[in-house]
Amino acid sequence: MKKRALISVSDKSGVVNFAKELVNLGYEIISTGGTYKILKDEKIAVIEANEITKFPECFEGRVKTLNPYIHGGILHRRDKQSHLDEAKNLGVESIDLVCVNLYPFKATILKTDNFEEIIENIDIGGPAMVRSAAKNFDSVIIVTDVADYDLVLQNLKNGTNTVEFRRDLMIKAYEHTASYDSMIANYMNKRFNNGFGEKQFIVGSKVFDTRYGENPHQKGALYEFENQFSNKFKVIKGEPSFNNMGDISGAAKIAASFGKDKAICIVKHGNPCGFAIKDTLLESYIEALKCDPVSAFGGVVAVNGIVDKELAEKMNEIFLEVVFAADFTSEAVEVFENKKRIKLFSQGSDYLELANDNFDFKRVDGGFVYQEADKVADDEVINSKLMSQRAATQEEVKDMEIAYKIASLTKSNCVIYVKNSAMVAVGMGMTSRVDASKAALRKASDMGIDVTGAVLASEAFFPFRDSIDEAQKAGVKCVIEPGGSIRDDEIIEAANEYGMALYFSGIRHFLH
């Protein structure tokens, strides 16, 4: 019995060979538009769709395949005699394979703001054929991914075109059309509703399964936006866990926030417990580790640069669960070889690069809250307002910039103490700001760290002067916070009383 394949693709890569192989397998090829022309030019026996539909393409190509001879050929059930009889009476012939990928809507919105051109790149016939073929997967093969061409041919040649195989392709097809429609809806809401329409679609592509979720009884997987992990996450050693990915993200966001500075951030359970920027990555790591070496045990380290042998040997002195770096030298990887439990991941670059997502969301019971992503501008500290009589020294300004960025990327309520470009104390995730201040100083005292002369940063205003009083006892000489409390005058008065430099950024950076 003659088999027929309908091929109509925007991405033409690999399509000529795919069609040739199908012809060799006895398929008759039907095609449209540009795909038809390419196949014909390659001397492949191909029938133009309008010969099947008995109707010309019309309305500048908007209508080509929306026709009963096409959709009837795809959709009629081969296991029901009434469908077979009706198809015969109507002159509808079976279409057994549909190969479609859709108009390049994403590429269009990236290159132009011309709405008419954007509208014309919304595919109609393509998704209709994909959905029809997917619905009838019991009898029809639906191919939506260029990467699946060889797999489909292999199954056809080996006689393994099973219903399970077609079912997998069906699922992939509906994922394809769902993500396509989501992209269009999100774009339209962005253009006309400031990105906050009646529906919000969050679409990710699976990168890998994690062994389990937060706990062993939970399943887990990593999904990505826009190839952010496929292109920037290389497994050097070990298997990344669900929890690892959260810690890596938190550590990398802080370390990468300082451009090409040799920054190192150590994170434990989502919170920074060490950070420093020094002249070398080795010095940065040594100083970062001093902040809280107890918490750093089993922690995640983000390195804004390339890990060499010397740094690797230093890291190897304690148990670290993960090192995530821009890259590793081959000698550095060798150093870690005998450490069974350590995991190494890189971006394959010179410095860490952030995705800089424009939007952010958080799971709540029964749904999610969605917002524009919070971003810390590089000039927020420089543009902050001096509120005290004493101004910060040049060294204090440098420490302010570090403390301010770390505070903005640390769980609220938080306070960060930085001295000589290294974090020396941190209090985070507390229910009150004074408790965060006290917790940070108590931990620093336990570690034998002298915070005298440190800069203190808070991601939100101090509601009372008690936090300033605690800072003064510790020897803090400079404070930066957003300001905005009804008691700001008391805060300013306390700073002047202690001879502190006090700055208000005017911008709050809660992270709950």
FENQUIJO-V337676 format. One record per residue. RES is the residue in three letters. PHI is phi in whole degrees, 0 to 359 (* if undefined). Layout:
RES | PHI
RES | PHI
This chain:
MET | *
LYS | 294
LYS | 249
ARG | 230
ALA | 236
LEU | 255
ILE | 239
SER | 211
VAL | 232
SER | 278
ASP | 275
LYS | 274
SER | 299
GLY | 78
VAL | 288
VAL | 296
ASN | 296
PHE | 299
ALA | 295
LYS | 301
GLU | 295
LEU | 295
VAL | 300
ASN | 299
LEU | 271
GLY | 96
TYR | 274
GLU | 268
ILE | 258
ILE | 247
SER | 209
THR | 224
GLY | 46
GLY | 297
THR | 295
TYR | 301
LYS | 297
ILE | 297
LEU | 296
LYS | 295
ASP | 297
GLU | 271
LYS | 63
ILE | 269
ALA | 295
VAL | 216
ILE | 254
GLU | 286
ALA | 304
ASN | 291
GLU | 289
ILE | 278
THR | 284
LYS | 58
PHE | 209
PRO | 286
GLU | 302
CYS | 217
PHE | 55
GLU | 56
GLY | 85
ARG | 295
VAL | 239
LYS | 229
THR | 246
LEU | 282
ASN | 205
PRO | 299
TYR | 290
ILE | 277
HIS | 288
GLY | 295
GLY | 296
ILE | 279
LEU | 271
HIS | 294
ARG | 278
ARG | 279
ASP | 263
LYS | 238
GLN | 299
SER | 296
HIS | 291
LEU | 295
ASP | 294
GLU | 294
ALA | 299
LYS | 295
ASN | 296
LEU | 272
GLY | 75
VAL | 269
GLU | 259
SER | 295
ILE | 245
ASP | 259
LEU | 217
VAL | 238
CYS | 241
VAL | 221
ASN | 232
LEU | 267
TYR | 310
PRO | 283
PHE | 297
LYS | 299
ALA | 299
THR | 292
ILE | 289
LEU | 283
LYS | 258
THR | 211
ASP | 251
ASN | 290
PHE | 293
GLU | 295
GLU | 294
ILE | 296
ILE | 300
GLU | 293
ASN | 260
ILE | 265
ASP | 283
ILE | 245
GLY | 296
GLY | 300
PRO | 301
ALA | 297
MET | 292
VAL | 299
ARG | 293
SER | 297
ALA | 296
ALA | 295
LYS | 298
ASN | 258
PHE | 300
ASP | 303
SER | 236
VAL | 243
ILE | 268
ILE | 248
VAL | 240
THR | 241
ASP | 236
VAL | 306
ALA | 294
ASP | 265
TYR | 304
ASP | 296
LEU | 297
VAL | 296
LEU | 299
GLN | 300
ASN | 292
LEU | 292
LYS | 290
ASN | 269
GLY | 70
THR | 249
ASN | 282
THR | 273
VAL | 294
GLU | 293
PHE | 296
ARG | 293
ARG | 295
ASP | 298
LEU | 293
MET | 298
ILE | 299
LYS | 299
ALA | 295
TYR | 290
GLU | 299
HIS | 297
THR | 289
ALA | 295
SER | 292
TYR | 295
ASP | 294
SER | 297
MET | 299
ILE | 295
ALA | 298
ASN | 296
TYR | 297
MET | 296
ASN | 292
LYS | 295
ARG | 288
PHE | 245
ASN | 231
ASN | 56
GLY | 84
PHE | 235
GLY | 275
GLU | 290
LYS | 233
GLN | 232
PHE | 250
ILE | 247
VAL | 240
GLY | 231
SER | 251
LYS | 294
VAL | 262
PHE | 195
ASP | 280
THR | 269
ARG | 303
TYR | 200
GLY | 274
GLU | 300
ASN | 228
PRO | 301
HIS | 274
GLN | 249
LYS | 279
GLY | 206
ALA | 202
LEU | 260
TYR | 242
GLU | 237
PHE | 259
GLU | 50
ASN | 58
GLN | 293
PHE | 264
SER | 302
ASN | 270
LYS | 229
PHE | 222
LYS | 246
VAL | 276
ILE | 267
LYS | 201
GLY | 92
GLU | 243
PRO | 289
SER | 265
PHE | 304
ASN | 291
ASN | 304
MET | 295
GLY | 294
ASP | 292
ILE | 300
SER | 298
GLY | 296
ALA | 293
ALA | 293
LYS | 301
ILE | 287
ALA | 297
ALA | 278
SER | 285
PHE | 246
GLY | 59
LYS | 258
ASP | 295
LYS | 279
ALA | 265
ILE | 228
CYS | 236
ILE | 250
VAL | 235
LYS | 226
HIS | 52
GLY | 84
ASN | 242
PRO | 289
CYS | 237
GLY | 192
PHE | 200
ALA | 198
ILE | 232
LYS | 232
ASP | 290
THR | 230
LEU | 295
LEU | 298
GLU | 298
SER | 299
TYR | 296
ILE | 301
GLU | 289
ALA | 297
LEU | 294
LYS | 296
CYS | 301
ASP | 200
PRO | 296
VAL | 293
SER | 292
ALA | 295
PHE | 299
GLY | 79
GLY | 270
VAL | 245
VAL | 247
ALA | 254
VAL | 242
ASN | 275
GLY | 164
ILE | 257
VAL | 282
ASP | 257
LYS | 299
GLU | 297
LEU | 293
ALA | 300
GLU | 296
LYS | 293
MET | 298
ASN | 290
GLU | 286
ILE | 232
PHE | 278
LEU | 246
GLU | 282
VAL | 222
VAL | 240
PHE | 246
ALA | 229
ALA | 304
ASP | 190
PHE | 231
THR | 283
SER | 298
GLU | 294
ALA | 295
VAL | 299
GLU | 299
VAL | 300
PHE | 274
GLU | 306
ASN | 277
LYS | 273
LYS | 295
ARG | 269
ILE | 284
LYS | 242
LEU | 238
PHE | 224
SER | 219
GLN | 259
GLY | 67
SER | 223
ASP | 275
TYR | 222
LEU | 293
GLU | 238
LEU | 269
ALA | 288
ASN | 54
ASP | 303
ASN | 277
PHE | 230
ASP | 219
PHE | 213
LYS | 222
ARG | 289
VAL | 233
ASP | 299
GLY | 90
GLY | 173
PHE | 208
VAL | 258
TYR | 229
GLN | 207
GLU | 295
ALA | 293
ASP | 280
LYS | 230
VAL | 262
ALA | 289
ASP | 295
ASP | 260
GLU | 295
VAL | 286
ILE | 300
ASN | 270
SER | 291
LYS | 259
LEU | 289
MET | 252
SER | 255
GLN | 285
ARG | 265
ALA | 267
ALA | 287
THR | 283
GLN | 300
GLU | 294
GLU | 293
VAL | 298
LYS | 299
ASP | 292
MET | 300
GLU | 298
ILE | 291
ALA | 298
TYR | 295
LYS | 292
ILE | 297
ALA | 300
SER | 291
LEU | 247
THR | 240
LYS | 302
SER | 285
ASN | 290
CYS | 217
VAL | 222
ILE | 234
TYR | 249
VAL | 233
LYS | 218
ASN | 54
SER | 67
ALA | 225
MET | 287
VAL | 249
ALA | 199
VAL | 211
GLY | 233
MET | 218
GLY | 66
MET | 264
THR | 277
SER | 219
ARG | 288
VAL | 292
ASP | 296
ALA | 298
SER | 297
LYS | 293
ALA | 298
ALA | 298
LEU | 290
ARG | 295
LYS | 293
ALA | 298
SER | 297
ASP | 299
MET | 276
GLY | 72
ILE | 263
ASP | 268
VAL | 264
THR | 304
GLY | 86
ALA | 284
VAL | 262
LEU | 250
ALA | 236
SER | 233
GLU | 281
ALA | 218
PHE | 293
PHE | 275
PRO | 285
PHE | 222
ARG | 283
ASP | 299
SER | 293
ILE | 292
ASP | 299
GLU | 295
ALA | 296
GLN | 296
LYS | 299
ALA | 275
GLY | 94
VAL | 293
LYS | 245
CYS | 210
VAL | 226
ILE | 232
GLU | 206
PRO | 291
GLY | 77
GLY | 113
SER | 278
ILE | 292
ARG | 252
ASP | 305
ASP | 299
GLU | 292
ILE | 296
ILE | 297
GLU | 299
ALA | 295
ALA | 299
ASN | 293
GLU | 300
TYR | 263
GLY | 69
MET | 274
ALA | 271
LEU | 231
TYR | 233
PHE | 250
SER | 276
GLY | 79
ILE | 230
ARG | 269
HIS | 231
PHE | 299
LEU | 223
HIS | 262
